[in-house]
Amino acid sequence: MLFDKQIILLQKDKVDTKESALNMLANHFQAEDLVTDQFIESVMTREEHFPTGLYVNHIGIAIPHTDSDKVKQSQIGFMSLKKPVHFKAMDGSKELVPVQLIFMLALKEPAEQLDILRKLMDVFQKKEVLTAMLACSNIEDYLSIIRDQKLI
Amino acid sequence: MKKLLIMCGTGVATSTVVTGKIKEWLKEKDLDKEVTLYQSKVADEMNKIDDYDAIVTTTVVPDKIKEKVINGVPLLTGIGAEQVYDAIEQKLK
């Protein structure tokens, strides 16, 4: 259910900043009427104050999201990038995180989605899965990875 | 009863996951009857942080409370998770 709109943008190039990456992803959420008009701006603002970059196993991940009142229907979108864009680190450390995997979270009732959220974050600890996500160039392959990880 | 606060920027994503993990850990340690968990966002807690015995955060916090919080990001990445649990246990003693 969290992946049923298939917001899956793979191996994007010509994306030079985190802002353009966030915009591109968020536009898909808006086109599917999953979020309110304030979602994009709210995600951007939040990312500045409470950044979501994670550097795990030499792969940079970001999980941009915002308050649930900007969300109409829960969904998780994905984008992989050929060249990393820089996000600030979630733990506030000075070094920027070169991000190539972005999971945009639109969450209406997070507690109900705990199971999926946990599985998703457990994936961050599996280097081979992250590497496969980075390498995958078609939607079917991506779906089969997340199916293997019991996300769908 | 000890009070343990878990907070992130919005209180919706990372703190939900971290709360789940800590809940299980407390059970394993047989501490779940002695600790009450609270989940919130930074902005709502700034003036109340002294109410808690331990605070775990998965986001950037203002400098003035930095000393009082435990960085919970390792619970998401798995790298250094044990040290986080140790630090929480110390605070709850």
gemmi code that builds the backbone of each chain (N, CA, C; Angstrom):
import gemmi

chains = {
    "A": [
        ("MET", (0.819, -1.205, 0.000), (0.000, 0.000, 0.000), (0.865, 1.273, 0.000)),
        ("LEU", (1.957, 1.211, 0.762), (2.842, 2.372, 0.835), (3.636, 2.588, -0.438)),
        ("PHE", (3.604, 1.590, -1.320), (4.385, 1.689, -2.547), (3.495, 1.567, -3.786)),
        ("ASP", (2.171, 1.567, -3.596), (1.304, 1.193, -4.716), (1.247, 2.216, -5.849)),
        ("LYS", (1.613, 3.467, -5.580), (1.602, 4.465, -6.659), (2.872, 4.387, -7.507)),
        ("GLN", (3.773, 3.570, -7.084), (5.020, 3.360, -7.829), (5.713, 4.669, -8.206)),
        ("ILE", (5.971, 5.462, -7.198), (6.803, 6.650, -7.402), (8.250, 6.176, -7.297)),
        ("ILE", (8.792, 5.826, -8.437), (10.100, 5.168, -8.488), (10.898, 5.836, -9.606)),
        ("LEU", (11.857, 6.642, -9.226), (12.644, 7.387, -10.210), (14.075, 6.862, -10.166)),
        ("LEU", (14.478, 6.189, -11.221), (15.740, 5.444, -11.152), (16.872, 6.083, -11.953)),
        ("GLN", (18.031, 6.090, -11.303), (19.282, 6.526, -11.948), (19.142, 7.854, -12.664)),
        ("LYS", (18.597, 8.798, -11.954), (18.415, 10.135, -12.534), (19.772, 10.815, -12.689)),
        ("ASP", (19.924, 11.479, -13.820), (21.090, 12.362, -13.921), (20.573, 13.782, -14.109)),
        ("LYS", (21.442, 14.706, -14.278), (21.083, 16.128, -14.377), (20.299, 16.600, -13.161)),
        ("VAL", (20.507, 15.954, -12.045), (19.947, 16.449, -10.790), (21.135, 16.916, -9.969)),
        ("ASP", (21.247, 18.257, -9.806), (22.485, 18.790, -9.239), (22.384, 19.186, -7.777)),
        ("THR", (21.167, 19.376, -7.299), (21.033, 19.830, -5.916), (19.967, 19.000, -5.211)),
        ("LYS", (20.035, 19.019, -3.892), (19.005, 18.291, -3.146), (17.636, 18.929, -3.384)),
        ("GLU", (17.632, 20.253, -3.573), (16.355, 20.929, -3.816), (15.686, 20.398, -5.085)),
        ("SER", (16.482, 20.231, -6.148), (15.832, 19.757, -7.380), (15.413, 18.294, -7.234)),
        ("ALA", (16.192, 17.510, -6.497), (15.789, 16.121, -6.249), (14.479, 16.071, -5.446)),
        ("LEU", (14.415, 16.885, -4.401), (13.215, 16.888, -3.547), (11.998, 17.370, -4.325)),
        ("ASN", (12.217, 18.404, -5.134), (11.129, 18.923, -5.951), (10.582, 17.883, -6.905)),
        ("MET", (11.508, 17.211, -7.575), (11.116, 16.224, -8.577), (10.277, 15.109, -7.940)),
        ("LEU", (10.752, 14.626, -6.795), (10.021, 13.566, -6.101), (8.666, 14.068, -5.591)),
        ("ALA", (8.706, 15.216, -4.943), (7.479, 15.733, -4.331), (6.413, 16.024, -5.383)),
        ("ASN", (6.845, 16.442, -6.573), (5.880, 16.694, -7.650), (5.070, 15.451, -7.991)),
        ("HIS", (5.716, 14.308, -7.930), (4.993, 13.064, -8.190), (3.951, 12.796, -7.106)),
        ("PHE", (4.297, 13.114, -5.872), (3.332, 12.943, -4.782), (2.117, 13.846, -5.004)),
        ("GLN", (2.435, 15.064, -5.453), (1.348, 16.005, -5.662), (0.473, 15.591, -6.847)),
        ("ALA", (1.124, 15.127, -7.904), (0.382, 14.698, -9.090), (-0.576, 13.556, -8.759)),
        ("GLU", (-0.195, 12.728, -7.808), (-1.046, 11.603, -7.405), (-2.047, 12.000, -6.319)),
        ("ASP", (-2.034, 13.290, -5.959), (-2.938, 13.805, -4.937), (-2.751, 13.104, -3.582)),
        ("LEU", (-1.505, 12.794, -3.270), (-1.213, 12.115, -2.006), (-0.949, 13.108, -0.879)),
        ("VAL", (-0.643, 14.344, -1.273), (-0.211, 15.343, -0.282), (-0.903, 16.677, -0.554)),
        ("THR", (-0.835, 17.561, 0.426), (-1.425, 18.885, 0.243), (-0.443, 19.799, -0.503)),
        ("ASP", (-0.936, 20.982, -0.874), (-0.091, 21.950, -1.592), (1.127, 22.376, -0.780)),
        ("GLN", (1.012, 22.273, 0.531), (2.126, 22.739, 1.381), (3.249, 21.711, 1.511)),
        ("PHE", (3.009, 20.519, 1.019), (3.962, 19.433, 1.264), (5.391, 19.767, 0.823)),
        ("ILE", (5.532, 20.202, -0.447), (6.880, 20.442, -0.987), (7.645, 21.432, -0.121)),
        ("GLU", (7.018, 22.580, 0.116), (7.699, 23.623, 0.871), (8.026, 23.152, 2.283)),
        ("SER", (7.091, 22.417, 2.852), (7.270, 21.938, 4.208), (8.407, 20.914, 4.310)),
        ("VAL", (8.519, 20.060, 3.296), (9.623, 19.100, 3.268), (10.963, 19.837, 3.180)),
        ("MET", (11.000, 20.853, 2.325), (12.233, 21.641, 2.136), (12.660, 22.325, 3.437)),
        ("THR", (11.689, 22.978, 4.073), (11.986, 23.700, 5.306), (12.464, 22.744, 6.386)),
        ("ARG", (11.759, 21.643, 6.477), (12.113, 20.681, 7.492), (13.513, 20.128, 7.258)),
        ("GLU", (13.835, 19.887, 6.006), (15.147, 19.339, 5.672), (16.266, 20.296, 6.120)),
        ("GLU", (15.988, 21.587, 6.061), (16.986, 22.556, 6.532), (17.179, 22.472, 8.043)),
        ("HIS", (16.068, 22.405, 8.765), (16.149, 22.430, 10.238), (16.458, 21.060, 10.828)),
        ("PHE", (15.856, 20.044, 10.242), (16.028, 18.682, 10.755), (16.431, 17.777, 9.596)),
        ("PRO", (17.695, 17.867, 9.184), (18.111, 17.131, 7.982), (18.000, 15.618, 8.158)),
        ("THR", (17.939, 14.920, 7.016), (17.699, 13.478, 7.072), (18.768, 12.648, 6.363)),
        ("GLY", (19.917, 13.240, 6.095), (20.977, 12.475, 5.436), (21.619, 11.451, 6.367)),
        ("LEU", (21.790, 10.250, 5.846), (22.420, 9.165, 6.624), (23.531, 8.577, 5.765)),
        ("TYR", (24.698, 8.409, 6.351), (25.781, 7.803, 5.597), (26.044, 6.426, 6.201)),
        ("VAL", (25.650, 5.397, 5.470), (25.774, 4.044, 5.995), (26.521, 3.178, 4.985)),
        ("ASN", (27.513, 2.452, 5.459), (28.226, 1.548, 4.564), (28.683, 2.232, 3.273)),
        ("HIS", (29.148, 3.460, 3.411), (29.659, 4.226, 2.267), (28.597, 4.548, 1.229)),
        ("ILE", (27.347, 4.468, 1.608), (26.288, 4.892, 0.699), (25.451, 5.948, 1.414)),
        ("GLY", (25.203, 7.049, 0.698), (24.431, 8.135, 1.301), (22.943, 7.967, 1.015)),
        ("ILE", (22.149, 8.062, 2.082), (20.698, 7.886, 1.984), (20.038, 9.118, 2.597)),
        ("ALA", (18.892, 9.504, 2.069), (18.114, 10.548, 2.746), (16.666, 10.098, 2.821)),
        ("ILE", (16.013, 10.482, 3.914), (14.594, 10.126, 4.074), (13.757, 11.381, 4.339)),
        ("PRO", (13.712, 12.284, 3.345), (12.942, 13.516, 3.546), (11.472, 13.230, 3.859)),
        ("HIS", (10.912, 13.998, 4.772), (9.497, 13.848, 5.127), (9.058, 15.073, 5.909)),
        ("THR", (7.813, 15.125, 6.244), (7.338, 16.249, 7.065), (6.109, 15.836, 7.870)),
        ("ASP", (5.471, 16.817, 8.514), (4.352, 16.497, 9.406), (3.190, 15.845, 8.655)),
        ("SER", (2.468, 15.014, 9.386), (1.412, 14.242, 8.731), (0.214, 15.090, 8.293)),
        ("ASP", (0.107, 16.319, 8.799), (-1.032, 17.134, 8.349), (-0.865, 17.625, 6.898)),
        ("LYS", (0.314, 17.395, 6.315), (0.519, 17.733, 4.896), (0.295, 16.518, 3.994)),
        ("VAL", (-0.154, 15.433, 4.615), (-0.280, 14.171, 3.879), (-1.744, 13.757, 3.803)),
        ("LYS", (-2.177, 13.404, 2.599), (-3.544, 12.895, 2.444), (-3.557, 11.381, 2.498)),
        ("GLN", (-2.571, 10.796, 1.850), (-2.509, 9.334, 1.809), (-1.049, 8.904, 1.928)),
        ("SER", (-0.780, 7.936, 2.784), (0.609, 7.527, 3.024), (1.223, 6.866, 1.798)),
        ("GLN", (2.478, 7.197, 1.586), (3.173, 6.636, 0.437), (4.683, 6.837, 0.620)),
        ("ILE", (5.454, 5.915, 0.047), (6.909, 6.069, 0.073), (7.416, 6.091, -1.366)),
        ("GLY", (8.065, 7.186, -1.738), (8.634, 7.314, -3.079), (10.145, 7.113, -3.044)),
        ("PHE", (10.699, 6.716, -4.172), (12.131, 6.404, -4.217), (12.797, 7.071, -5.408)),
        ("MET", (14.021, 7.531, -5.184), (14.809, 8.078, -6.285), (16.261, 7.660, -6.115)),
        ("SER", (16.853, 7.166, -7.198), (18.294, 6.940, -7.160), (18.956, 7.914, -8.134)),
        ("LEU", (20.157, 8.315, -7.775), (20.852, 9.351, -8.535), (22.184, 8.840, -9.062)),
        ("LYS", (22.473, 9.192, -10.302), (23.766, 8.787, -10.864), (24.912, 9.491, -10.155)),
        ("LYS", (24.710, 10.774, -9.918), (25.718, 11.522, -9.163), (25.099, 12.003, -7.859)),
        ("PRO", (25.845, 11.876, -6.752), (25.253, 12.260, -5.467), (24.923, 13.757, -5.365)),
        ("VAL", (23.886, 14.071, -4.613), (23.641, 15.453, -4.190), (23.855, 15.492, -2.673)),
        ("HIS", (24.166, 16.673, -2.168), (24.566, 16.743, -0.765), (23.430, 17.130, 0.164)),
        ("PHE", (23.245, 16.310, 1.156), (22.273, 16.573, 2.219), (23.046, 16.819, 3.517)),
        ("LYS", (22.459, 17.597, 4.398), (23.029, 17.683, 5.738), (22.748, 16.374, 6.475)),
        ("ALA", (23.598, 16.083, 7.464), (23.480, 14.814, 8.181), (22.419, 14.878, 9.273)),
        ("MET", (21.721, 13.766, 9.426), (20.657, 13.679, 10.413), (21.151, 13.950, 11.833)),
        ("ASP", (22.362, 13.484, 12.131), (22.854, 13.647, 13.503), (23.512, 15.005, 13.734)),
        ("GLY", (23.455, 15.879, 12.719), (23.972, 17.223, 12.909), (25.475, 17.342, 12.744)),
        ("SER", (26.146, 16.263, 12.338), (27.589, 16.366, 12.160), (27.874, 17.293, 10.979)),
        ("LYS", (29.025, 17.906, 11.025), (29.337, 18.979, 10.075), (29.432, 18.498, 8.628)),
        ("GLU", (29.889, 17.280, 8.467), (30.110, 16.817, 7.100), (28.803, 16.550, 6.358)),
        ("LEU", (28.770, 17.015, 5.112), (27.587, 16.763, 4.292), (27.597, 15.313, 3.817)),
        ("VAL", (26.408, 14.785, 3.587), (26.282, 13.400, 3.141), (26.049, 13.375, 1.624)),
        ("PRO", (26.908, 12.673, 0.865), (26.680, 12.551, -0.572), (25.612, 11.500, -0.830)),
        ("VAL", (24.414, 11.959, -1.135), (23.251, 11.060, -1.178), (22.973, 10.582, -2.598)),
        ("GLN", (22.791, 9.272, -2.731), (22.386, 8.709, -4.024), (21.067, 7.953, -3.955)),
        ("LEU", (20.608, 7.696, -2.734), (19.326, 7.001, -2.568), (18.406, 7.879, -1.719)),
        ("ILE", (17.263, 8.218, -2.262), (16.329, 9.061, -1.514), (14.996, 8.321, -1.366)),
        ("PHE", (14.556, 8.204, -0.135), (13.230, 7.655, 0.147), (12.386, 8.795, 0.699)),
        ("MET", (11.441, 9.247, -0.082), (10.582, 10.322, 0.415), (9.375, 9.701, 1.098)),
        ("LEU", (9.168, 10.098, 2.350), (8.104, 9.484, 3.150), (6.937, 10.445, 3.303)),
        ("ALA", (5.783, 10.023, 2.893), (4.559, 10.756, 3.216), (3.776, 9.842, 4.159)),
        ("LEU", (3.691, 10.252, 5.419), (3.119, 9.362, 6.433), (1.941, 10.011, 7.129)),
        ("LYS", (0.829, 9.345, 7.061), (-0.388, 9.855, 7.679), (-0.486, 9.390, 9.138)),
        ("GLU", (-0.338, 8.105, 9.343), (-0.425, 7.533, 10.696), (0.815, 6.693, 10.954)),
        ("PRO", (1.921, 7.339, 11.326), (3.191, 6.615, 11.416), (3.129, 5.366, 12.291)),
        ("ALA", (2.414, 5.430, 13.386), (2.396, 4.282, 14.292), (1.871, 3.030, 13.594)),
        ("GLU", (0.902, 3.247, 12.697), (0.338, 2.104, 11.977), (1.314, 1.525, 10.963)),
        ("GLN", (2.283, 2.347, 10.581), (3.227, 1.894, 9.570), (4.573, 1.512, 10.154)),
        ("LEU", (4.589, 1.342, 11.466), (5.849, 1.059, 12.144), (6.591, -0.118, 11.526)),
        ("ASP", (5.834, -1.161, 11.228), (6.437, -2.381, 10.699), (7.209, -2.105, 9.400)),
        ("ILE", (6.561, -1.400, 8.469), (7.209, -1.078, 7.197), (8.379, -0.107, 7.395)),
        ("LEU", (8.162, 0.892, 8.256), (9.235, 1.842, 8.516), (10.470, 1.140, 9.068)),
        ("ARG", (10.229, 0.209, 9.967), (11.358, -0.532, 10.544), (12.064, -1.361, 9.502)),
        ("LYS", (11.268, -2.038, 8.678), (11.882, -2.859, 7.636), (12.695, -1.995, 6.679)),
        ("LEU", (12.126, -0.826, 6.358), (12.844, 0.082, 5.468), (14.176, 0.496, 6.090)),
        ("MET", (14.130, 0.844, 7.358), (15.369, 1.308, 7.990), (16.332, 0.145, 8.247)),
        ("ASP", (15.792, -1.043, 8.392), (16.685, -2.206, 8.485), (17.426, -2.428, 7.167)),
        ("VAL", (16.759, -2.086, 6.064), (17.402, -2.197, 4.755), (18.668, -1.327, 4.703)),
        ("PHE", (18.621, -0.185, 5.406), (19.779, 0.715, 5.390), (21.023, 0.039, 5.959)),
        ("GLN", (20.823, -1.010, 6.718), (21.965, -1.713, 7.312), (22.458, -2.859, 6.433)),
        ("LYS", (21.804, -3.048, 5.301), (22.189, -4.159, 4.417), (22.866, -3.603, 3.171)),
        ("LYS", (24.162, -3.653, 3.188), (24.924, -3.042, 2.110), (24.560, -3.620, 0.739)),
        ("GLU", (24.378, -4.950, 0.693), (24.139, -5.560, -0.625), (22.781, -5.126, -1.199)),
        ("VAL", (21.833, -4.871, -0.320), (20.531, -4.413, -0.809), (20.635, -2.974, -1.321)),
        ("LEU", (21.359, -2.150, -0.575), (21.532, -0.762, -1.006), (22.265, -0.704, -2.343)),
        ("THR", (23.287, -1.539, -2.464), (24.042, -1.578, -3.715), (23.135, -2.001, -4.868)),
        ("ALA", (22.288, -2.974, -4.617), (21.353, -3.434, -5.655), (20.367, -2.322, -6.026)),
        ("MET", (19.908, -1.585, -5.021), (18.985, -0.486, -5.303), (19.643, 0.581, -6.163)),
        ("LEU", (20.900, 0.827, -5.858), (21.647, 1.837, -6.594), (21.854, 1.401, -8.046)),
        ("ALA", (22.070, 0.113, -8.232), (22.376, -0.402, -9.567), (21.124, -0.597, -10.410)),
        ("CYS", (19.963, -0.695, -9.797), (18.818, -1.136, -10.569), (18.289, -0.034, -11.478)),
        ("SER", (17.976, -0.420, -12.700), (17.632, 0.580, -13.708), (16.216, 0.400, -14.251)),
        ("ASN", (15.492, -0.612, -13.780), (14.086, -0.658, -14.180), (13.176, -0.985, -13.001)),
        ("ILE", (11.958, -0.537, -13.151), (11.014, -0.564, -12.031), (10.757, -1.979, -11.529)),
        ("GLU", (10.705, -2.930, -12.437), (10.472, -4.318, -12.025), (11.563, -4.811, -11.073)),
        ("ASP", (12.817, -4.474, -11.400), (13.923, -4.884, -10.535), (13.792, -4.249, -9.148)),
        ("TYR", (13.427, -2.978, -9.146), (13.269, -2.295, -7.862), (12.153, -2.958, -7.046)),
        ("LEU", (11.042, -3.232, -7.709), (9.926, -3.868, -7.003), (10.324, -5.235, -6.456)),
        ("SER", (11.140, -5.946, -7.218), (11.511, -7.266, -6.726), (12.455, -7.163, -5.524)),
        ("ILE", (13.300, -6.112, -5.506), (14.155, -5.894, -4.323), (13.292, -5.604, -3.091)),
        ("ILE", (12.338, -4.686, -3.234), (11.559, -4.351, -2.034), (10.604, -5.485, -1.652)),
        ("ARG", (10.241, -6.298, -2.642), (9.430, -7.474, -2.311), (10.273, -8.471, -1.497)),
        ("ASP", (11.512, -8.679, -1.913), (12.418, -9.563, -1.158), (12.613, -9.080, 0.275)),
        ("GLN", (12.576, -7.776, 0.456), (12.781, -7.209, 1.788), (11.464, -7.113, 2.571)),
        ("LYS", (10.420, -7.686, 2.012), (9.098, -7.731, 2.649), (8.492, -6.347, 2.880)),
        ("LEU", (8.900, -5.421, 2.015), (8.307, -4.089, 2.117), (6.964, -4.035, 1.399)),
        ("ILE", (6.801, -4.917, 0.426), (5.489, -5.050, -0.224), (5.085, -6.518, -0.261)),
    ],
    "B": [
        ("MET", (9.157, 5.361, 38.706), (9.092, 5.206, 37.251), (10.006, 6.205, 36.546)),
        ("LYS", (10.907, 5.694, 35.707), (11.802, 6.593, 34.959), (11.136, 7.028, 33.663)),
        ("LYS", (11.514, 8.206, 33.208), (10.929, 8.735, 31.972), (11.986, 8.832, 30.879)),
        ("LEU", (11.668, 8.205, 29.762), (12.593, 8.223, 28.628), (11.907, 8.871, 27.430)),
        ("LEU", (12.515, 9.931, 26.916), (11.931, 10.662, 25.782), (12.699, 10.351, 24.499)),
        ("ILE", (11.940, 10.067, 23.448), (12.551, 9.894, 22.138), (11.999, 10.974, 21.224)),
        ("MET", (12.879, 11.765, 20.652), (12.355, 12.845, 19.811), (13.102, 12.975, 18.492)),
        ("CYS", (12.342, 13.376, 17.475), (12.949, 13.688, 16.186), (12.381, 15.016, 15.713)),
        ("GLY", (12.634, 15.368, 14.484), (12.220, 16.676, 14.004), (10.714, 16.839, 13.900)),
        ("THR", (10.044, 15.799, 13.450), (8.599, 15.889, 13.274), (7.830, 14.943, 14.181)),
        ("GLY", (8.529, 14.022, 14.802), (7.834, 13.040, 15.637), (7.086, 11.988, 14.841)),
        ("VAL", (7.364, 11.864, 13.548), (6.608, 10.880, 12.769), (7.401, 9.681, 12.249)),
        ("ALA", (8.634, 9.861, 11.844), (9.294, 8.745, 11.152), (10.381, 8.082, 11.980)),
        ("THR", (11.494, 8.775, 12.132), (12.621, 8.115, 12.798), (12.343, 7.838, 14.266)),
        ("SER", (11.656, 8.765, 14.933), (11.394, 8.517, 16.354), (10.434, 7.336, 16.533)),
        ("THR", (9.571, 7.110, 15.540), (8.664, 5.962, 15.606), (9.459, 4.659, 15.557)),
        ("VAL", (10.427, 4.622, 14.649), (11.255, 3.422, 14.517), (12.120, 3.222, 15.754)),
        ("VAL", (12.745, 4.313, 16.203), (13.623, 4.217, 17.368), (12.830, 3.833, 18.616)),
        ("THR", (11.633, 4.377, 18.764), (10.792, 4.020, 19.907), (10.512, 2.518, 19.906)),
        ("GLY", (10.196, 1.983, 18.729), (9.947, 0.546, 18.618), (11.156, -0.274, 19.045)),
        ("LYS", (12.327, 0.146, 18.601), (13.544, -0.599, 18.937), (13.846, -0.526, 20.428)),
        ("ILE", (13.683, 0.665, 20.988), (13.986, 0.841, 22.406), (12.987, 0.071, 23.272)),
        ("LYS", (11.761, 0.043, 22.826), (10.727, -0.713, 23.555), (11.139, -2.181, 23.685)),
        ("GLU", (11.589, -2.748, 22.577), (12.038, -4.146, 22.614), (13.251, -4.333, 23.499)),
        ("TRP", (14.157, -3.394, 23.405), (15.376, -3.467, 24.208), (15.045, -3.412, 25.703)),
        ("LEU", (14.105, -2.531, 26.062), (13.704, -2.418, 27.462), (13.122, -3.743, 27.961)),
        ("LYS", (12.351, -4.386, 27.106), (11.770, -5.671, 27.464), (12.850, -6.712, 27.705)),
        ("GLU", (13.808, -6.762, 26.775), (14.927, -7.702, 26.937), (15.667, -7.481, 28.238)),
        ("LYS", (15.817, -6.214, 28.593), (16.575, -5.854, 29.796), (15.703, -5.961, 31.039)),
        ("ASP", (14.430, -6.306, 30.824), (13.488, -6.385, 31.926), (13.272, -5.030, 32.606)),
        ("LEU", (13.378, -3.989, 31.816), (13.206, -2.643, 32.353), (11.868, -2.027, 31.954)),
        ("ASP", (11.094, -2.784, 31.153), (9.894, -2.168, 30.579), (8.856, -1.762, 31.617)),
        ("LYS", (8.897, -2.393, 32.793), (7.942, -2.017, 33.840), (8.394, -0.777, 34.601)),
        ("GLU", (9.660, -0.429, 34.423), (10.202, 0.684, 35.208), (10.376, 1.970, 34.421)),
        ("VAL", (10.153, 1.885, 33.115), (10.405, 3.049, 32.269), (9.168, 3.384, 31.441)),
        ("THR", (8.789, 4.651, 31.437), (7.727, 5.113, 30.547), (8.361, 5.804, 29.351)),
        ("LEU", (7.899, 5.417, 28.166), (8.438, 5.999, 26.939), (7.560, 7.129, 26.447)),
        ("TYR", (8.191, 8.203, 26.016), (7.477, 9.312, 25.400), (8.086, 9.574, 24.034)),
        ("GLN", (7.227, 9.861, 23.070), (7.719, 10.152, 21.726), (7.226, 11.526, 21.308)),
        ("SER", (8.133, 12.348, 20.821), (7.719, 13.712, 20.524), (8.639, 14.357, 19.501)),
        ("LYS", (8.385, 15.659, 19.251), (9.290, 16.392, 18.380), (10.027, 17.478, 19.151)),
        ("VAL", (11.198, 17.814, 18.643), (12.082, 18.709, 19.368), (11.378, 19.995, 19.798)),
        ("ALA", (10.672, 20.616, 18.860), (10.072, 21.924, 19.138), (9.119, 21.894, 20.335)),
        ("ASP", (8.470, 20.758, 20.560), (7.506, 20.670, 21.654), (8.160, 20.422, 23.011)),
        ("GLU", (9.421, 20.075, 23.008), (10.044, 19.617, 24.247), (11.104, 20.556, 24.806)),
        ("MET", (11.438, 21.587, 24.046), (12.565, 22.444, 24.423), (12.548, 22.905, 25.875)),
        ("ASN", (11.358, 23.223, 26.372), (11.283, 23.753, 27.745), (11.014, 22.685, 28.794)),
        ("LYS", (10.907, 21.449, 28.343), (10.496, 20.400, 29.286), (11.539, 19.314, 29.457)),
        ("ILE", (12.709, 19.518, 28.857), (13.606, 18.372, 28.809), (14.113, 17.935, 30.185)),
        ("ASP", (14.050, 18.834, 31.147), (14.503, 18.423, 32.476), (13.514, 17.499, 33.179)),
        ("ASP", (12.337, 17.345, 32.583), (11.347, 16.414, 33.150), (11.721, 14.951, 32.918)),
        ("TYR", (12.682, 14.718, 32.022), (12.971, 13.333, 31.640), (14.297, 12.852, 32.230)),
        ("ASP", (14.356, 11.560, 32.477), (15.603, 10.978, 32.987), (16.609, 10.738, 31.865)),
        ("ALA", (16.095, 10.402, 30.699), (16.982, 10.185, 29.555), (16.277, 10.646, 28.291)),
        ("ILE", (17.060, 11.171, 27.365), (16.495, 11.662, 26.104), (17.333, 11.148, 24.943)),
        ("VAL", (16.649, 10.523, 24.000), (17.314, 10.042, 22.795), (16.768, 10.851, 21.628)),
        ("THR", (17.654, 11.329, 20.770), (17.167, 12.106, 19.640), (17.761, 11.577, 18.341)),
        ("THR", (16.988, 11.696, 17.263), (17.500, 11.290, 15.962), (17.651, 12.507, 15.063)),
        ("THR", (17.724, 13.668, 15.667), (17.868, 14.848, 14.829), (18.770, 15.867, 15.498)),
        ("VAL", (18.997, 16.960, 14.786), (19.818, 18.042, 15.299), (19.069, 18.736, 16.435)),
        ("VAL", (19.753, 18.965, 17.547), (19.107, 19.695, 18.638), (19.886, 20.983, 18.910)),
        ("PRO", (19.212, 21.989, 19.462), (19.907, 23.236, 19.777), (21.069, 22.989, 20.745)),
        ("ASP", (22.122, 23.807, 20.609), (23.327, 23.615, 21.416), (23.056, 23.558, 22.916)),
        ("LYS", (22.087, 24.351, 23.363), (21.901, 24.440, 24.816), (21.388, 23.135, 25.441)),
        ("ILE", (20.848, 22.241, 24.636), (20.426, 20.969, 25.232), (21.280, 19.784, 24.759)),
        ("LYS", (22.262, 20.086, 23.939), (23.090, 19.044, 23.337), (23.678, 18.079, 24.374)),
        ("GLU", (24.151, 18.655, 25.475), (24.799, 17.868, 26.523), (23.859, 16.819, 27.125)),
        ("LYS", (22.585, 17.109, 27.071), (21.620, 16.272, 27.801), (21.035, 15.145, 26.968)),
        ("VAL", (21.321, 15.148, 25.668), (20.675, 14.152, 24.823), (21.649, 13.109, 24.285)),
        ("ILE", (21.100, 11.936, 24.021), (21.876, 10.850, 23.432), (21.542, 10.786, 21.946)),
        ("ASN", (22.565, 10.742, 21.098), (22.350, 10.649, 19.653), (21.878, 9.239, 19.291)),
        ("GLY", (20.636, 9.145, 18.816), (20.040, 7.842, 18.540), (20.178, 7.380, 17.095)),
        ("VAL", (20.848, 8.174, 16.248), (20.979, 7.793, 14.840), (21.623, 6.405, 14.654)),
        ("PRO", (22.617, 6.039, 15.513), (23.177, 4.683, 15.356), (22.135, 3.561, 15.454)),
        ("LEU", (21.016, 3.806, 16.115), (19.982, 2.771, 16.178), (19.344, 2.566, 14.803)),
        ("LEU", (19.426, 3.577, 13.944), (18.910, 3.451, 12.583), (19.934, 2.824, 11.652)),
        ("THR", (21.192, 3.206, 11.831), (22.222, 2.713, 10.911), (22.815, 1.399, 11.397)),
        ("GLY", (22.644, 1.099, 12.682), (23.218, -0.122, 13.234), (24.667, 0.039, 13.672)),
        ("ILE", (25.303, 1.108, 13.200), (26.716, 1.309, 13.518), (26.836, 2.049, 14.844)),
        ("GLY", (27.310, 1.332, 15.870), (27.434, 1.955, 17.182), (26.173, 1.870, 18.027)),
        ("ALA", (25.268, 0.979, 17.647), (23.996, 0.865, 18.374), (24.196, 0.452, 19.838)),
        ("GLU", (25.149, -0.449, 20.070), (25.377, -0.927, 21.446), (25.729, 0.211, 22.401)),
        ("GLN", (26.589, 1.120, 21.909), (26.989, 2.251, 22.752), (25.784, 3.125, 23.110)),
        ("VAL", (24.856, 3.234, 22.173), (23.658, 4.033, 22.447), (22.854, 3.385, 23.579)),
        ("TYR", (22.662, 2.059, 23.465), (21.911, 1.360, 24.520), (22.622, 1.481, 25.868)),
        ("ASP", (23.960, 1.374, 25.845), (24.719, 1.530, 27.088), (24.489, 2.906, 27.703)),
        ("ALA", (24.526, 3.922, 26.839), (24.351, 5.292, 27.330), (22.952, 5.476, 27.928)),
        ("ILE", (21.945, 4.878, 27.284), (20.582, 4.982, 27.818), (20.514, 4.296, 29.183)),
        ("GLU", (21.114, 3.119, 29.252), (21.072, 2.354, 30.506), (21.712, 3.142, 31.653)),
        ("GLN", (22.833, 3.783, 31.366), (23.489, 4.612, 32.385), (22.545, 5.674, 32.932)),
        ("LYS", (21.857, 6.338, 32.020), (20.963, 7.440, 32.420), (19.763, 6.944, 33.220)),
        ("LEU", (19.381, 5.705, 32.979), (18.181, 5.195, 33.642), (18.492, 4.583, 35.006)),
        ("LYS", (19.758, 4.491, 35.341), (20.128, 3.858, 36.614), (19.732, 4.718, 37.800)),
    ],
}
model = gemmi.Model(1)
for chain_id, residues in chains.items():
    chain = gemmi.Chain(chain_id)
    for i, (resn, *xyz) in enumerate(residues, 1):
        res = gemmi.Residue()
        res.name, res.seqid = resn, gemmi.SeqId(i, " ")
        for name, pos in zip(("N", "CA", "C"), xyz):
            atom = gemmi.Atom()
            atom.name, atom.element = name, gemmi.Element(name[0])
            atom.pos, atom.b_iso = gemmi.Position(*pos), 0.0
            res.add_atom(atom)
        chain.add_residue(res)
    model.add_chain(chain)
structure = gemmi.Structure()
structure.add_model(model)
structure.setup_entities()
